[in-house]
Amino acid sequence: MRPIWKGAISFGLVTIPVGLYSATEDRRPKFRQLRQSDHSPIKYKRVAENDGNEVPYEDIVKGYEVDKGR
């Protein structure tokens, strides 16, 4: 892979060659929420407001409230 930019950093009599490369893949850290005391992971249940039953991911859709409660 070839660098998209080449240069050097100098500190007095010492020169360090530097190359800038484009990213080949997107890597983002995946953060989890943990309990502070023992670092155990926090889990969330998806629960319906009207009956209190847990809802599976495949039954969840997105929407917005037009009027209060609708």
C-alpha contacts under 8 A as a table, 3 or more apart, distances in Angstrom:
res1	aa1	res2	aa2	distance
1	M	21	Y	7.93
2	R	21	Y	7.12
3	P	6	K	6.63
3	P	19	G	5.64
3	P	20	L	5.28
3	P	21	Y	4.66
3	P	22	S	7.44
4	I	19	G	7.51
4	I	20	L	5.72
4	I	21	Y	5.65
4	I	22	S	6.97
5	W	19	G	5.77
5	W	20	L	5.09
5	W	21	Y	7.32
6	K	17	P	7.61
6	K	18	V	5.88
6	K	19	G	4.52
6	K	20	L	6.40
7	G	17	P	6.03
7	G	18	V	5.21
7	G	19	G	6.35
8	A	15	T	6.42
8	A	16	I	5.43
8	A	17	P	4.29
8	A	18	V	5.17
9	I	15	T	5.65
9	I	16	I	5.15
9	I	17	P	6.45
9	I	18	V	7.00
10	S	13	L	7.13
10	S	14	V	5.69
10	S	15	T	4.27
10	S	16	I	6.25
11	F	14	V	5.17
11	F	15	T	6.31
12	G	15	T	7.78
23	A	26	D	7.20
32	R	41	P	6.83
32	R	42	I	7.69
33	Q	41	P	6.01
33	Q	42	I	5.66
34	L	39	H	4.98
34	L	40	S	5.34
34	L	41	P	4.52
34	L	42	I	5.54
35	R	38	D	6.11
35	R	39	H	4.90
35	R	40	S	5.43
35	R	41	P	6.51
35	R	42	I	6.73
36	Q	39	H	5.43
36	Q	40	S	7.94
45	K	54	E	6.64
46	R	54	E	5.42
46	R	55	V	5.42
46	R	56	P	7.25
47	V	52	G	5.59
47	V	53	N	5.43
47	V	54	E	4.29
47	V	55	V	5.67
48	A	51	D	5.98
48	A	52	G	5.10
48	A	53	N	5.64
48	A	54	E	6.37
48	A	55	V	6.52
49	E	52	G	5.57
55	V	59	D	6.55
55	V	60	I	7.25
56	P	59	D	5.63
56	P	60	I	7.04
57	Y	60	I	5.42
65	E	68	K	6.84
65	E	69	G	7.06
65	E	70	R	5.67
66	V	70	R	5.99
67	D	70	R	5.28
